[in-house]
Amino acid sequence: MATWRRDGRLTGSQRLLCAGLAGTLSLSLTAPLELATVLAQVGVARGHARGPWAIGRRVWRAEGPRALWKGNGVACLRLFPCSAVQLAAYRKFVGLFTDDSGHISQQSSIVAGSLAGIVSTIVTYPTDLIKTRLIVQNMLEPTYKGIFHAFSTIYQQEGFLALYRGVSLTVLGALPFSVGSLLVYMNLEKIWNRPRDQFSLLQNFTTVCLAAAVTQTLSFPFDTVKRKMQVRRCLEVFVGG
């Protein structure tokens, strides 16, 4: 069991700002890998290049170096509202799972985090769909001129529901994501053979990486199908350009 305590060292806005800045930096550094992953998932790279390095090199040659960061702007802008909604939802779910003595089990805490992630993803899902389409389109002959143009074009041409195409896969993918998190965090003390409050900085970092690897692997098939659904009606136009 764990006790839920509010961390008084930072205000809520300061925690949100720190999370947003850290997320912006990590997204910007890994944007070319995200681009290669999305292009491989939706099938744009099929028959042309294999592997993230080959896909990235192909995009660089065809559209220029800036193309490696397609969609990164909307991904970074999405961080702040997504983090705010997730933090608010997490506090609500923690309150539901906390007993009268102020304790919450580790399993309940992870479930609360997963549910909060689902809520924030659903609320900000249109920005994720727009990011995917910006990544897939040819930067030299763009269908969408920017975030707001993409939003209005999709809404006018395909309808409001098109902005949420594939969102059901996000909800379904939350189950293996939660299971992966539980598998890792429930066995941390066995992995490191010491109490959790004695973990070193390196052990905590390794744990986060391990949890991310396990959860991403388990939920990746759902993410792949989601990406295909997001670009299904416009993929031929993008590739043809």
C-alpha positions as YAML, in Angstrom:
chain: A
units: angstrom
residues:
- id: 1
  name: MET
  ca: [0.00, 0.00, 0.00]
- id: 2
  name: ALA
  ca: [1.10, 3.57, -0.59]
- id: 3
  name: THR
  ca: [0.04, 6.88, 0.91]
- id: 4
  name: TRP
  ca: [-1.09, 9.66, -1.39]
- id: 5
  name: ARG
  ca: [0.66, 12.92, -0.47]
- id: 6
  name: ARG
  ca: [0.70, 16.19, -2.35]
- id: 7
  name: ASP
  ca: [4.23, 17.29, -3.25]
- id: 8
  name: GLY
  ca: [4.50, 20.81, -1.85]
- id: 9
  name: ARG
  ca: [7.84, 21.64, -3.44]
- id: 10
  name: LEU
  ca: [6.20, 22.75, -6.71]
- id: 11
  name: THR
  ca: [2.86, 24.31, -7.47]
- id: 12
  name: GLY
  ca: [0.48, 22.69, -9.92]
- id: 13
  name: SER
  ca: [1.35, 25.19, -12.64]
- id: 14
  name: GLN
  ca: [5.07, 24.66, -12.06]
- id: 15
  name: ARG
  ca: [4.69, 20.88, -12.35]
- id: 16
  name: LEU
  ca: [2.70, 21.34, -15.53]
- id: 17
  name: LEU
  ca: [5.32, 23.70, -16.97]
- id: 18
  name: CYS
  ca: [8.17, 21.31, -16.10]
- id: 19
  name: ALA
  ca: [6.34, 18.37, -17.65]
- id: 20
  name: GLY
  ca: [5.58, 20.40, -20.76]
- id: 21
  name: LEU
  ca: [9.16, 21.61, -21.22]
- id: 22
  name: ALA
  ca: [10.62, 18.16, -20.61]
- id: 23
  name: GLY
  ca: [8.12, 16.64, -23.01]
- id: 24
  name: THR
  ca: [8.83, 19.26, -25.68]
- id: 25
  name: LEU
  ca: [12.55, 18.57, -25.48]
- id: 26
  name: SER
  ca: [12.14, 14.78, -25.64]
- id: 27
  name: LEU
  ca: [9.64, 15.00, -28.52]
- id: 28
  name: SER
  ca: [11.90, 17.31, -30.51]
- id: 29
  name: LEU
  ca: [14.92, 15.07, -30.02]
- id: 30
  name: THR
  ca: [13.06, 11.91, -31.02]
- id: 31
  name: ALA
  ca: [10.86, 13.42, -33.76]
- id: 32
  name: PRO
  ca: [12.79, 11.79, -36.66]
- id: 33
  name: LEU
  ca: [12.32, 8.37, -35.03]
- id: 34
  name: GLU
  ca: [8.62, 9.07, -34.54]
- id: 35
  name: LEU
  ca: [8.34, 10.07, -38.18]
- id: 36
  name: ALA
  ca: [10.04, 6.86, -39.35]
- id: 37
  name: THR
  ca: [7.79, 4.79, -37.07]
- id: 38
  name: VAL
  ca: [4.57, 6.37, -38.32]
- id: 39
  name: LEU
  ca: [5.58, 6.06, -42.00]
- id: 40
  name: ALA
  ca: [6.43, 2.39, -41.47]
- id: 41
  name: GLN
  ca: [3.14, 1.78, -39.62]
- id: 42
  name: VAL
  ca: [0.90, 3.26, -42.31]
- id: 43
  name: GLY
  ca: [2.82, 1.61, -45.14]
- id: 44
  name: VAL
  ca: [4.22, 4.70, -46.88]
- id: 45
  name: ALA
  ca: [7.76, 3.32, -46.71]
- id: 46
  name: ARG
  ca: [6.80, -0.10, -48.11]
- id: 47
  name: GLY
  ca: [8.98, -1.10, -51.04]
- id: 48
  name: HIS
  ca: [11.20, 1.95, -50.69]
- id: 49
  name: ALA
  ca: [13.14, 1.77, -47.45]
- id: 50
  name: ARG
  ca: [13.46, -0.50, -44.46]
- id: 51
  name: GLY
  ca: [14.47, 0.58, -41.02]
- id: 52
  name: PRO
  ca: [14.28, 4.03, -39.38]
- id: 53
  name: TRP
  ca: [17.64, 5.18, -40.78]
- id: 54
  name: ALA
  ca: [16.71, 4.31, -44.38]
- id: 55
  name: ILE
  ca: [13.25, 5.87, -44.06]
- id: 56
  name: GLY
  ca: [14.67, 9.05, -42.55]
- id: 57
  name: ARG
  ca: [17.29, 9.31, -45.28]
- id: 58
  name: ARG
  ca: [14.62, 8.88, -47.96]
- id: 59
  name: VAL
  ca: [12.48, 11.65, -46.47]
- id: 60
  name: TRP
  ca: [15.54, 13.92, -46.14]
- id: 61
  name: ARG
  ca: [16.45, 13.46, -49.80]
- id: 62
  name: ALA
  ca: [12.89, 13.84, -51.07]
- id: 63
  name: GLU
  ca: [11.65, 16.72, -48.91]
- id: 64
  name: GLY
  ca: [14.66, 18.25, -47.14]
- id: 65
  name: PRO
  ca: [16.00, 18.01, -43.56]
- id: 66
  name: ARG
  ca: [13.11, 20.00, -42.03]
- id: 67
  name: ALA
  ca: [10.76, 17.22, -43.13]
- id: 68
  name: LEU
  ca: [12.21, 14.98, -40.40]
- id: 69
  name: TRP
  ca: [10.34, 17.14, -37.90]
- id: 70
  name: LYS
  ca: [6.96, 17.11, -39.67]
- id: 71
  name: GLY
  ca: [4.16, 17.09, -37.13]
- id: 72
  name: ASN
  ca: [6.47, 17.92, -34.22]
- id: 73
  name: GLY
  ca: [4.93, 21.37, -33.77]
- id: 74
  name: VAL
  ca: [1.44, 20.06, -33.13]
- id: 75
  name: ALA
  ca: [2.86, 17.28, -30.95]
- id: 76
  name: CYS
  ca: [4.59, 19.86, -28.73]
- id: 77
  name: LEU
  ca: [1.53, 22.13, -28.59]
- id: 78
  name: ARG
  ca: [-0.56, 19.12, -27.61]
- id: 79
  name: LEU
  ca: [1.59, 18.44, -24.56]
- id: 80
  name: PHE
  ca: [0.33, 21.25, -22.34]
- id: 81
  name: PRO
  ca: [-3.45, 20.68, -22.61]
- id: 82
  name: CYS
  ca: [-2.88, 16.93, -22.58]
- id: 83
  name: SER
  ca: [-0.75, 17.15, -19.41]
- id: 84
  name: ALA
  ca: [-3.25, 19.49, -17.73]
- id: 85
  name: VAL
  ca: [-6.20, 17.19, -18.42]
- id: 86
  name: GLN
  ca: [-4.23, 14.10, -17.42]
- id: 87
  name: LEU
  ca: [-3.11, 15.66, -14.12]
- id: 88
  name: ALA
  ca: [-6.66, 16.76, -13.25]
- id: 89
  name: ALA
  ca: [-8.11, 13.36, -14.19]
- id: 90
  name: TYR
  ca: [-5.40, 11.50, -12.26]
- id: 91
  name: ARG
  ca: [-6.19, 13.42, -9.10]
- id: 92
  name: LYS
  ca: [-9.88, 12.57, -9.49]
- id: 93
  name: PHE
  ca: [-9.21, 8.86, -10.03]
- id: 94
  name: VAL
  ca: [-6.72, 8.72, -7.15]
- id: 95
  name: GLY
  ca: [-9.39, 10.24, -4.93]
- id: 96
  name: LEU
  ca: [-11.80, 7.48, -5.95]
- id: 97
  name: PHE
  ca: [-9.30, 4.70, -5.26]
- id: 98
  name: THR
  ca: [-7.90, 6.12, -1.99]
- id: 99
  name: ASP
  ca: [-9.32, 4.61, 1.20]
- id: 100
  name: ASP
  ca: [-10.42, 6.51, 4.30]
- id: 101
  name: SER
  ca: [-6.92, 6.39, 5.82]
- id: 102
  name: GLY
  ca: [-5.38, 8.04, 2.76]
- id: 103
  name: HIS
  ca: [-3.78, 4.89, 1.32]
- id: 104
  name: ILE
  ca: [-3.86, 3.68, -2.28]
- id: 105
  name: SER
  ca: [-2.44, 0.42, -3.57]
- id: 106
  name: GLN
  ca: [0.20, 0.39, -6.26]
- id: 107
  name: GLN
  ca: [-2.14, -1.45, -8.62]
- id: 108
  name: SER
  ca: [-4.86, 1.16, -8.10]
- id: 109
  name: SER
  ca: [-2.37, 3.96, -8.64]
- id: 110
  name: ILE
  ca: [-1.30, 2.47, -11.99]
- id: 111
  name: VAL
  ca: [-4.94, 1.95, -13.02]
- id: 112
  name: ALA
  ca: [-5.67, 5.57, -12.08]
- id: 113
  name: GLY
  ca: [-2.77, 6.69, -14.24]
- id: 114
  name: SER
  ca: [-3.97, 4.58, -17.16]
- id: 115
  name: LEU
  ca: [-7.52, 5.92, -16.90]
- id: 116
  name: ALA
  ca: [-6.25, 9.48, -16.68]
- id: 117
  name: GLY
  ca: [-4.16, 8.86, -19.79]
- id: 118
  name: ILE
  ca: [-7.23, 7.59, -21.66]
- id: 119
  name: VAL
  ca: [-9.25, 10.68, -20.69]
- id: 120
  name: SER
  ca: [-6.52, 13.11, -21.75]
- id: 121
  name: THR
  ca: [-5.94, 11.23, -25.01]
- id: 122
  name: ILE
  ca: [-9.64, 11.29, -25.93]
- id: 123
  name: VAL
  ca: [-9.95, 15.00, -25.14]
- id: 124
  name: THR
  ca: [-6.92, 15.94, -27.27]
- id: 125
  name: TYR
  ca: [-7.23, 13.14, -29.86]
- id: 126
  name: PRO
  ca: [-7.88, 15.41, -32.91]
- id: 127
  name: THR
  ca: [-4.38, 16.88, -32.49]
- id: 128
  name: ASP
  ca: [-2.89, 13.37, -32.60]
- id: 129
  name: LEU
  ca: [-4.75, 12.62, -35.83]
- id: 130
  name: ILE
  ca: [-3.58, 15.91, -37.34]
- id: 131
  name: LYS
  ca: [0.01, 15.16, -36.32]
- id: 132
  name: THR
  ca: [-0.15, 11.81, -38.13]
- id: 133
  name: ARG
  ca: [-1.51, 13.38, -41.31]
- id: 134
  name: LEU
  ca: [1.12, 16.12, -41.27]
- id: 135
  name: ILE
  ca: [3.80, 13.43, -40.97]
- id: 136
  name: VAL
  ca: [2.43, 11.39, -43.86]
- id: 137
  name: GLN
  ca: [1.88, 14.25, -46.33]
- id: 138
  name: ASN
  ca: [4.58, 15.42, -48.73]
- id: 139
  name: MET
  ca: [6.05, 18.62, -47.32]
- id: 140
  name: LEU
  ca: [6.81, 19.98, -50.80]
- id: 141
  name: GLU
  ca: [3.22, 19.51, -52.00]
- id: 142
  name: PRO
  ca: [1.25, 19.72, -48.76]
- id: 143
  name: THR
  ca: [-2.44, 19.00, -48.51]
- id: 144
  name: TYR
  ca: [-2.56, 20.79, -45.15]
- id: 145
  name: LYS
  ca: [-0.79, 24.13, -44.70]
- id: 146
  name: GLY
  ca: [-0.73, 23.94, -40.93]
- id: 147
  name: ILE
  ca: [-2.49, 22.77, -37.80]
- id: 148
  name: PHE
  ca: [-5.58, 24.98, -38.07]
- id: 149
  name: HIS
  ca: [-5.89, 24.45, -41.81]
- id: 150
  name: ALA
  ca: [-5.71, 20.69, -41.28]
- id: 151
  name: PHE
  ca: [-8.39, 20.86, -38.58]
- id: 152
  name: SER
  ca: [-10.79, 22.93, -40.68]
- id: 153
  name: THR
  ca: [-10.16, 20.88, -43.85]
- id: 154
  name: ILE
  ca: [-10.79, 17.55, -42.15]
- id: 155
  name: TYR
  ca: [-13.88, 18.91, -40.43]
- id: 156
  name: GLN
  ca: [-15.35, 20.36, -43.63]
- id: 157
  name: GLN
  ca: [-14.47, 17.52, -45.99]
- id: 158
  name: GLU
  ca: [-14.84, 14.45, -43.76]
- id: 159
  name: GLY
  ca: [-17.00, 15.57, -40.84]
- id: 160
  name: PHE
  ca: [-16.45, 15.97, -37.11]
- id: 161
  name: LEU
  ca: [-16.24, 12.24, -36.40]
- id: 162
  name: ALA
  ca: [-13.25, 11.96, -38.75]
- id: 163
  name: LEU
  ca: [-11.22, 13.86, -36.15]
- id: 164
  name: TYR
  ca: [-11.73, 10.88, -33.82]
- id: 165
  name: ARG
  ca: [-11.07, 8.11, -36.33]
- id: 166
  name: GLY
  ca: [-9.14, 5.36, -34.52]
- id: 167
  name: VAL
  ca: [-9.81, 6.62, -30.99]
- id: 168
  name: SER
  ca: [-11.36, 3.26, -30.04]
- id: 169
  name: LEU
  ca: [-7.95, 1.62, -30.58]
- id: 170
  name: THR
  ca: [-6.49, 4.00, -28.02]
- id: 171
  name: VAL
  ca: [-8.99, 2.79, -25.43]
- id: 172
  name: LEU
  ca: [-8.39, -0.87, -26.30]
- id: 173
  name: GLY
  ca: [-4.63, -0.36, -26.23]
- id: 174
  name: ALA
  ca: [-4.86, 0.93, -22.66]
- id: 175
  name: LEU
  ca: [-5.48, -2.62, -21.37]
- id: 176
  name: PRO
  ca: [-2.12, -4.13, -22.44]
- id: 177
  name: PHE
  ca: [-0.47, -0.83, -21.46]
- id: 178
  name: SER
  ca: [-1.81, -1.17, -17.91]
- id: 179
  name: VAL
  ca: [-0.91, -4.86, -17.76]
- id: 180
  name: GLY
  ca: [2.65, -4.08, -18.85]
- id: 181
  name: SER
  ca: [2.99, -1.37, -16.23]
- id: 182
  name: LEU
  ca: [1.73, -3.70, -13.50]
- id: 183
  name: LEU
  ca: [4.10, -6.49, -14.56]
- id: 184
  name: VAL
  ca: [7.11, -4.19, -14.31]
- id: 185
  name: TYR
  ca: [6.30, -2.17, -11.20]
- id: 186
  name: MET
  ca: [5.01, -5.11, -9.17]
- id: 187
  name: ASN
  ca: [8.36, -6.86, -9.60]
- id: 188
  name: LEU
  ca: [10.73, -3.95, -9.10]
- id: 189
  name: GLU
  ca: [11.95, -5.02, -5.69]
- id: 190
  name: LYS
  ca: [12.62, -8.53, -7.02]
- id: 191
  name: ILE
  ca: [14.49, -7.11, -10.02]
- id: 192
  name: TRP
  ca: [16.78, -4.88, -7.98]
- id: 193
  name: ASN
  ca: [16.71, -6.96, -4.78]
- id: 194
  name: ARG
  ca: [16.15, -3.93, -2.54]
- id: 195
  name: PRO
  ca: [13.27, -1.76, -1.27]
- id: 196
  name: ARG
  ca: [11.87, 0.74, -3.77]
- id: 197
  name: ASP
  ca: [12.78, 3.77, -1.63]
- id: 198
  name: GLN
  ca: [16.45, 2.76, -1.88]
- id: 199
  name: PHE
  ca: [16.66, 2.73, -5.67]
- id: 200
  name: SER
  ca: [19.51, 4.73, -7.15]
- id: 201
  name: LEU
  ca: [19.02, 7.33, -9.86]
- id: 202
  name: LEU
  ca: [20.31, 4.86, -12.46]
- id: 203
  name: GLN
  ca: [17.94, 2.15, -11.22]
- id: 204
  name: ASN
  ca: [14.96, 4.51, -11.39]
- id: 205
  name: PHE
  ca: [15.95, 5.58, -14.91]
- id: 206
  name: THR
  ca: [16.37, 1.96, -16.01]
- id: 207
  name: THR
  ca: [13.01, 1.08, -14.50]
- id: 208
  name: VAL
  ca: [11.24, 3.82, -16.45]
- id: 209
  name: CYS
  ca: [12.92, 2.69, -19.68]
- id: 210
  name: LEU
  ca: [12.02, -0.95, -19.00]
- id: 211
  name: ALA
  ca: [8.40, -0.09, -18.24]
- id: 212
  name: ALA
  ca: [8.18, 2.02, -21.39]
- id: 213
  name: ALA
  ca: [9.66, -0.76, -23.51]
- id: 214
  name: VAL
  ca: [7.25, -3.39, -22.15]
- id: 215
  name: THR
  ca: [4.14, -1.23, -22.41]
- id: 216
  name: GLN
  ca: [5.01, 0.05, -25.88]
- id: 217
  name: THR
  ca: [5.63, -3.48, -27.13]
- id: 218
  name: LEU
  ca: [2.30, -4.76, -25.80]
- id: 219
  name: SER
  ca: [0.24, -1.83, -27.10]
- id: 220
  name: PHE
  ca: [2.10, -1.28, -30.39]
- id: 221
  name: PRO
  ca: [-0.27, -3.40, -32.57]
- id: 222
  name: PHE
  ca: [-3.18, -1.24, -31.43]
- id: 223
  name: ASP
  ca: [-1.19, 1.90, -32.23]
- id: 224
  name: THR
  ca: [-0.35, 0.59, -35.71]
- id: 225
  name: VAL
  ca: [-4.00, -0.08, -36.58]
- id: 226
  name: LYS
  ca: [-4.93, 3.33, -35.17]
- id: 227
  name: ARG
  ca: [-2.40, 5.08, -37.41]
- id: 228
  name: LYS
  ca: [-3.73, 3.24, -40.46]
- id: 229
  name: MET
  ca: [-7.27, 4.33, -39.60]
- id: 230
  name: GLN
  ca: [-6.16, 7.94, -39.12]
- id: 231
  name: VAL
  ca: [-4.82, 8.24, -42.68]
- id: 232
  name: ARG
  ca: [-6.98, 5.68, -44.47]
- id: 233
  name: ARG
  ca: [-9.03, 8.10, -46.58]
- id: 234
  name: CYS
  ca: [-6.20, 10.42, -47.54]
- id: 235
  name: LEU
  ca: [-3.18, 8.13, -47.88]
- id: 236
  name: GLU
  ca: [-3.50, 7.75, -51.65]
- id: 237
  name: VAL
  ca: [-3.53, 11.51, -52.11]
- id: 238
  name: PHE
  ca: [-0.46, 11.99, -49.93]
- id: 239
  name: VAL
  ca: [1.56, 9.27, -51.57]
- id: 240
  name: GLY
  ca: [0.53, 10.39, -55.02]
- id: 241
  name: GLY
  ca: [1.88, 13.86, -54.30]
...
